[in-house]
C-alpha cells in the first residue's frame, strides 16, 4: 500500500482497502433566457475544477504516539477543528499538498487497534485559479467566478459597443453566460471574445428587461452601473 503522512504523522493504510480518488468539477445550472415568452430551459455549465477528493481506511493503535501526541486523539480532533492538513504520499493519483478532512469515523476495533475511515477534499483557494483573495472565504472556491466578478466590479462604466477594454467585456460576457443571457444566437454558441457586439447588446437588454423594476434599470443594451449591480447580485 502507498506511504501516507498526515501533518507529518505516518498512518497505516489497510492493505485490503482501496484508495478512491475523484477529480471534483463544479457543475452549475442557470435558466436560459433566450425569449421571455417561451418556456425557460436550464443551462448547465462547468464552473471550474475544484481539486481532488479521496478516501482511505487506516488502522490506529490505542497507545500510538507521534511527537508526544496520541494519534487517536489527534484524529478525533481533526474533524472538529476544520483545519487544513498536509498530505504527503507516494500514491500515484493523489497530489501532495493541503487537504480538508470532510469525514472522519472509527467503525470497529481490532483488539488494541481501531479502524478509521477518512475522507479528504483538496484545499482549493483563490490562488489556485488566479482569483482575488477574499477575507470572508472559507478557503475552498470552485471556479473563476470571483475573478470575473472582481474584474467587472472594477471596470469603468458604462460599457458600450465602443468600449475597447477586452478584459472588461470578456468578464461581462462570461458572467452573462453564467446568468443565462449570452449563450446562443440563431443556433450558434456565442464565444467570449471581448467584443461588445450586437449580441452583447441584446443579452444586456434581456437582462435589463427581466430586472427592470427590481433594480430600476433602463432597457438600452448599455452596461451601466445599475446593470452591473444587478448582474453581480444575481450570479
Secondary structure, DSSP 8 states (H G I E B T S, - for coil): ---EEETTEE-EE-TT---EEEEEEEEEEEEE-S-TTS--EEEEEEEEEEEEEEEEEEEEETT-EETTEEHHHHHHHHHHHT-EEEEEE--TTS-SEEEEEEEEEEEEEETTEEEEEEEEEE---HHHHT----TT--S---SSHHHHHHHHHTS-S-B-TT---HHHHHHHHHHHHHHTSSSEETTEE----S---HHHHHHHHHHHHHTHHHHT---SS-B-HHHHHHHHHH-
